[in-house]
Amino acid sequence: MDPNSSPSDSNSNTTIPVVATLPAFGSDSLTRKPISLWPGMFHSPVTQALWEARSHMFERLLDPPLDAPPQSELLNKTPSQSRTTILYNFSTDFILREQYRDPWNEVRIGKLLEDLDALAGTISVKHCYAVDTTTRPLLLVTASVDKIVLKKPISVDIDLKIVGAVIWVGRSSIEIQLEVTQSTKGCDNSDSLALSANFIFVARDSKTGKAAPVNRLLPETEREQLLFKEAEARNNLRKRTKGGHKREFENGEVNRLESLLAEGRIFCDMPALADRDSILLRDTSLENSLICQPQQRNIHGRIFGGFLMHRAFELAFSTAYAFAGLVPCFLEVDHVDFLRPVDVGDFLRFKSCVLYTEVNPDHPLITIEVVAHVTRPELRSSEVSNTFYFTFTVRPEAKATKNGFRIRNVVPATEEEARRILERKDAQVLLSSTVVSK
């Protein structure tokens, strides 16, 4: 375009070329780059780096030989063999800092959830990797997230480190623990723990799709042995909960159900007399929908679990914001279940609500439930693919601007809603009692 030409010149015809904004790895990088790694370019820079590293370490994962035999001999591996570290140089890398900055000059939690899932996946692959390249590799998928707890706010101006390793294995399942550390501003002492996370992965045969055995784990240090025992206890708890907990609830908790439903019935039958400090669960709900795009897939061609957690977190945050009327502050991911895979092209609906609250004036707690549904209009079907549970409080600086702030109590209008509340509360109590007993 001629710099001397006038913008109002009707005869001028300007063509603006569009080029890729992603960094080039060489003149023929896209022709040499395996197509299964292209999606990483559309996720966070850390996820992209992890998937690139994974491909360099285990090239055969990108094009697994399905006609090859499965691994015949399991190996003994130590936690140190899977230990992996990520460094975020926020203090010196301005572009990286801007990619992770939220409106409060802290790290975007949703983006960090993507990175945690990608790192946990890389660690699980390292543990399951077999030296014998003649066998077909395992397909490792995220089964659940047991807990992600924020210990302190994470600044986007200070360097950040994530360290993770396998801490427990079963026959076909693997638990990975991740720890996010960051130094405190103005202090020269060592990094302190900012966030901890526990991911559960399961191994599938890449040809048959059935559960496949994984390499054994040999804890070496006293701390590794303790982490192994704690993870074993959590695994036993999960099995008990899936087995008989629901029947016990149905037989012995009628009074709790009735107590929860009592106030809800007043809202439905006599709304003018309902408690003004309470609100029906259904009136706290939000929803959004999307079509899953190819750019959101992982290296196996399915929609990346970290992307799903990111989207669920953003909706949960918005739900807590709309409910409290003040900016929420993330505390923890209570639990995430990956019940079925999500594919490219799927019509995905996220539905959220405030499940229950703890009305403490000094430290109010808001528990958000997000359920993801894969909807198929042509088949008139809708299946739950994921359930997410998040806990928020209110940012102290926001609460200080509103004297007498108090969150409302959430009440169910139906028995199904009451059951969801009690089941989640009981799961929290069971998990807490397991932690205390150790």
C-alpha positions in Angstrom: 0.0 0.0 0.0 1.3 3.5 -0.9 2.0 5.4 2.3 1.1 8.6 0.5 -2.3 7.5 -0.7 -5.4 8.7 1.0 -7.6 6.3 3.0 -10.6 7.9 1.3 -9.3 7.1 -2.2 -12.1 4.9 -3.6 -9.8 3.7 -6.4 -7.3 2.2 -4.0 -7.5 -1.6 -3.6 -5.5 -2.9 -0.6 -4.7 -6.6 -0.1 -3.5 -7.6 3.3 -1.8 -11.0 3.4 -2.6 -13.3 6.3 0.3 -15.4 7.6 0.6 -17.9 10.5 1.3 -16.3 13.8 3.0 -19.4 15.2 6.8 -19.4 15.4 8.5 -21.2 12.6 10.7 -24.1 13.2 12.4 -24.0 9.8 11.4 -23.3 6.2 9.8 -26.8 5.8 8.8 -27.3 9.4 5.1 -28.0 8.7 5.9 -30.6 6.1 8.3 -32.4 8.6 6.1 -32.0 11.7 3.9 -35.0 12.3 0.3 -34.0 11.8 -0.7 -35.5 15.2 1.4 -32.8 16.9 -0.2 -29.9 15.0 -3.0 -29.4 17.6 -0.4 -28.6 20.3 0.2 -25.4 18.4 -3.3 -24.2 19.3 -3.0 -24.9 23.0 -0.8 -23.2 25.6 2.9 -22.9 24.9 3.7 -25.4 27.7 1.3 -28.0 26.4 2.9 -27.5 22.9 6.3 -28.0 24.4 5.3 -31.1 26.3 3.8 -32.7 23.3 6.8 -31.9 21.2 9.1 -33.4 23.9 6.9 -36.4 24.1 7.2 -37.0 20.4 11.0 -36.7 20.5 11.2 -39.2 23.3 8.7 -41.7 22.0 8.3 -41.2 18.2 6.4 -44.5 17.8 3.5 -43.1 19.9 2.5 -40.9 16.9 2.1 -43.8 14.5 1.7 -47.0 16.7 2.2 -50.3 14.9 -1.2 -51.9 15.6 0.0 -55.3 14.2 2.8 -55.4 16.8 2.4 -57.6 19.9 1.6 -56.1 23.3 4.3 -55.6 25.9 5.0 -59.1 27.3 7.2 -58.3 30.3 6.4 -55.6 32.8 9.3 -53.5 34.1 10.1 -52.2 37.6 10.4 -48.4 37.6 11.0 -45.8 40.3 9.3 -42.4 40.7 12.5 -40.6 39.8 12.4 -42.2 36.3 9.2 -40.4 35.5 9.9 -37.2 37.4 9.5 -34.2 35.1 9.9 -30.4 35.7 8.4 -27.4 33.9 9.8 -23.9 34.3 7.9 -20.8 33.5 10.3 -17.8 33.2 7.6 -15.2 33.9 10.1 -12.7 35.2 12.1 -12.4 32.0 9.7 -13.7 29.2 7.2 -10.9 28.6 5.2 -12.8 25.9 4.8 -15.8 28.1 3.7 -13.6 31.0 1.0 -12.0 28.9 -0.3 -15.4 27.7 -1.0 -16.4 31.3 -2.0 -13.1 32.9 -5.5 -12.7 34.3 -7.3 -9.4 35.2 -5.9 -9.5 38.7 -2.2 -10.0 37.7 -2.3 -13.6 38.7 -1.9 -16.8 36.6 -5.0 -17.9 34.7 -6.1 -21.0 36.5 -7.9 -22.4 33.4 -4.8 -22.3 31.4 -2.7 -23.8 34.2 -5.2 -26.7 34.3 -4.4 -27.5 30.6 -0.7 -27.6 31.4 -1.2 -29.8 34.5 -3.2 -32.4 32.4 -0.5 -32.3 29.6 2.3 -32.8 32.1 0.5 -35.6 33.9 0.0 -37.3 30.5 3.7 -37.0 29.6 4.7 -38.4 33.0 2.4 -41.4 32.6 3.9 -42.1 29.2 7.4 -42.0 30.6 6.4 -44.6 33.2 4.8 -46.9 30.7 7.4 -46.6 28.1 9.0 -49.9 27.1 12.5 -50.0 25.7 11.4 -52.8 23.3 10.3 -50.9 20.2 8.8 -54.0 18.6 5.7 -53.9 20.9 2.8 -51.6 20.4 2.5 -48.7 22.9 -0.3 -48.2 25.3 -3.0 -45.6 25.0 -3.1 -43.5 28.2 -6.2 -41.5 29.0 -7.2 -39.2 31.9 -9.7 -41.1 34.1 -10.2 -38.6 36.9 -8.7 -35.7 38.9 -8.8 -36.5 42.6 -7.9 -33.1 43.9 -6.3 -29.8 42.9 -5.8 -27.4 45.8 -4.6 -23.8 45.6 -2.4 -23.1 48.6 -1.7 -19.4 47.8 -2.3 -16.9 44.9 0.0 -17.5 42.0 1.6 -14.3 40.7 2.3 -13.9 37.0 5.4 -11.8 37.6 7.4 -14.4 39.4 9.0 -17.5 37.9 6.9 -20.7 38.4 7.9 -24.4 38.6 5.9 -27.6 38.3 7.4 -30.9 39.3 5.5 -34.2 38.9 6.0 -37.9 39.1 4.2 -41.2 39.3 3.4 -42.0 43.0 1.2 -45.1 42.7 0.2 -47.8 40.1 -2.4 -50.5 40.1 -2.9 -53.1 37.4 -3.9 -50.6 34.7 -4.2 -47.3 36.5 -1.6 -44.7 37.4 -1.7 -41.8 39.9 0.5 -38.8 39.2 1.1 -36.0 41.8 2.1 -32.5 40.6 3.3 -29.7 42.7 3.4 -26.1 41.6 6.0 -23.9 43.5 6.7 -20.2 43.5 8.8 -17.9 45.6 7.1 -15.2 47.7 7.5 -11.7 46.4 10.3 -9.9 48.3 11.6 -13.1 49.8 14.9 -14.7 48.8 14.1 -18.0 50.5 13.3 -21.2 48.6 10.1 -21.7 46.7 6.9 -22.5 48.6 4.1 -24.8 47.5 1.4 -22.9 45.6 -0.8 -25.7 44.2 -0.9 -29.5 44.4 -2.8 -31.8 42.0 -3.4 -35.6 41.7 -4.4 -37.1 38.3 -5.5 -40.7 37.6 -4.6 -42.2 34.2 -5.7 -45.5 32.9 -3.9 -47.6 30.3 -5.7 -49.1 27.3 -4.4 -51.4 24.6 -4.0 -49.2 21.5 -5.5 -52.0 19.3 -8.3 -53.6 21.4 -9.2 -50.6 23.6 -9.2 -52.9 26.7 -7.5 -52.3 30.0 -3.8 -53.1 29.8 -1.3 -53.7 32.6 1.3 -51.1 33.3 4.9 -51.2 34.6 5.3 -51.7 38.4 6.4 -48.9 40.7 9.2 -49.3 43.3 9.2 -46.3 45.8 12.7 -45.7 47.0 12.6 -42.9 49.6 10.6 -42.7 52.8 8.4 -39.9 51.3 7.8 -41.9 48.1 6.7 -44.9 50.2 4.3 -42.6 52.2 2.8 -41.1 49.0 2.3 -44.7 47.7 0.4 -45.7 50.8 -1.7 -42.6 50.7 -2.6 -43.1 47.1 -3.4 -46.8 47.8 -5.9 -45.6 50.5 -7.5 -43.2 48.0 -7.8 -46.0 45.4 -9.5 -48.3 48.0 -11.9 -45.4 48.9 -12.8 -45.0 45.2 -13.6 -48.7 45.0 -15.8 -48.6 48.1 -17.6 -45.5 47.0 -18.4 -47.1 43.6 -19.4 -50.4 45.2 -21.9 -49.9 48.1 -22.0 -46.3 49.2 -25.0 -45.4 47.1 -27.2 -48.2 48.5 -26.3 -47.3 52.0 -27.3 -43.7 51.2 -30.7 -44.8 49.8 -31.6 -46.9 52.8 -30.5 -44.6 55.6 -30.7 -41.0 54.7 -34.4 -40.2 54.3 -34.3 -37.6 57.1 -31.4 -35.7 55.5 -33.3 -35.6 52.2 -36.5 -34.4 53.8 -34.6 -31.7 55.7 -33.0 -30.4 52.5 -36.2 -30.5 50.6 -38.3 -28.7 53.2 -37.2 -25.2 52.4 -37.3 -26.0 48.6 -41.0 -26.9 48.9 -41.7 -23.5 50.5 -40.1 -21.8 47.5 -42.2 -23.9 45.1 -45.5 -23.8 47.0 -45.4 -20.5 49.0 -42.7 -18.3 47.3 -43.8 -15.2 49.1 -42.9 -16.8 52.5 -39.6 -18.3 51.3 -36.3 -17.4 53.1 -34.8 -14.3 51.4 -31.3 -15.5 52.4 -31.8 -18.7 50.3 -32.2 -19.4 46.6 -33.3 -22.5 44.6 -30.4 -24.5 43.1 -32.0 -24.3 39.6 -31.9 -20.5 39.7 -28.1 -20.4 40.0 -27.5 -22.3 36.7 -25.6 -21.2 33.6 -24.9 -23.0 30.4 -22.8 -22.8 27.3 -22.4 -24.9 24.2 -19.7 -25.5 21.5 -18.8 -27.7 18.6 -15.5 -29.4 19.3 -13.0 -28.3 16.7 -9.9 -30.1 15.3 -7.6 -27.6 16.9 -8.8 -28.8 20.4 -7.7 -32.4 19.9 -4.8 -34.1 21.6 -2.1 -36.2 19.9 -4.4 -39.2 19.9 -7.1 -37.3 17.9 -9.6 -37.0 20.8 -10.5 -33.7 22.5 -7.8 -32.7 25.0 -8.9 -33.2 28.6 -7.1 -30.1 29.7 -9.2 -28.1 27.2 -12.4 -29.5 28.8 -11.2 -28.6 32.3 -10.3 -25.1 31.1 -13.8 -24.5 29.6 -15.5 -26.0 32.7 -13.4 -23.8 35.0 -14.3 -20.6 33.1 -18.0 -21.5 33.3 -17.7 -22.3 37.0 -15.9 -19.0 37.7 -18.7 -17.1 35.9 -21.4 -19.0 37.8 -19.7 -18.2 41.2 -19.3 -14.5 40.1 -23.0 -14.2 39.1 -24.1 -15.9 42.3 -22.0 -14.0 44.8 -22.1 -10.6 43.1 -18.4 -10.2 43.8 -15.2 -11.5 42.1 -14.7 -15.1 43.2 -11.4 -16.6 44.2 -10.5 -20.1 43.2 -9.7 -22.6 46.0 -9.7 -26.1 44.6 -10.9 -28.6 42.1 -12.8 -31.1 44.3 -13.1 -33.8 41.7 -13.3 -34.4 38.0 -14.6 -37.6 36.2 -13.8 -38.3 32.6 -16.6 -40.7 31.9 -16.4 -41.0 28.1 -14.1 -39.6 25.4 -15.1 -36.4 23.5 -14.4 -36.4 19.7 -13.8 -33.8 17.1 -17.2 -32.6 15.8 -19.1 -33.4 19.0 -21.8 -31.0 20.1 -20.7 -30.3 23.7 -22.9 -28.6 26.3 -21.6 -27.4 29.7 -24.2 -26.9 32.4 -23.3 -25.4 35.8 -25.0 -24.6 39.1 -24.1 -23.7 42.6 -24.5 -27.1 44.3 -24.2 -25.8 47.9 -22.6 -23.1 50.0 -21.0 -22.7 53.4 -22.3 -19.4 54.8 -19.3 -18.2 56.8 -19.0 -14.4 56.9 -15.2 -14.5 57.2 -14.6 -17.3 54.6 -17.7 -18.2 52.5 -17.4 -21.3 50.3 -19.2 -21.8 47.1 -19.2 -25.3 45.5 -19.9 -25.4 41.8 -21.0 -28.4 39.8 -20.3 -28.5 36.0 -21.6 -31.3 33.9 -20.5 -31.8 30.3 -22.9 -33.5 27.9 -22.1 -34.8 24.4 -25.4 -34.1 22.5 -26.3 -35.8 19.2 -29.4 -34.1 17.8 -29.6 -36.5 14.8 -29.8 -39.4 17.2 -31.9 -37.6 19.9 -29.3 -38.6 22.5 -27.3 -36.8 25.2 -24.6 -38.5 27.3 -22.6 -37.2 30.2 -19.0 -37.1 29.3 -17.5 -35.2 32.3 -18.4 -34.0 35.8 -16.5 -31.3 37.5 -16.6 -29.9 41.1 -15.0 -26.6 42.0 -14.8 -24.6 45.2 -14.5 -20.8 45.3 -14.6 -18.1 47.9 -14.8 -14.3 47.5 -11.7 -12.2 46.9 -10.9 -10.4 50.2 -10.4 -7.0 48.4 -13.8 -7.3 46.7 -15.5 -8.3 49.9 -14.0 -5.3 51.7 -15.9 -3.0 49.4 -19.3 -4.4 50.4 -20.1 -4.1 54.0 -22.3 -6.8 55.5 -21.7 -9.1 52.5 -23.3 -12.5 52.9 -23.8 -15.3 50.4 -27.1 -17.1 50.1 -27.9 -20.6 51.1 -28.8 -22.9 48.1 -31.8 -25.3 48.5 -33.0 -28.1 46.2 -36.4 -28.2 44.6 -36.4 -31.9 43.7 -35.3 -35.1 45.3 -32.7 -35.6 42.5 -31.1 -32.2 43.3 -31.1 -33.1 47.0 -29.4 -36.4 46.3 -26.6 -34.7 44.2 -25.9 -32.3 47.1 -25.7 -35.1 49.7 -23.6 -37.4 47.5 -21.1 -34.6 46.9 -21.0 -33.7 50.6 -20.6 -37.3 51.7 -17.7 -37.8 49.2 -16.0 -34.8 50.6 -16.4 -36.1 54.2 -15.1 -39.5 53.1 -12.0 -38.0 51.5 -11.3 -35.8 54.5 -11.6 -38.6 56.9 -9.2 -40.7 54.8 -6.7 -37.9 54.9 -7.0 -37.3 58.6 -6.7 -41.0 59.5 -3.3 -41.3 57.7 
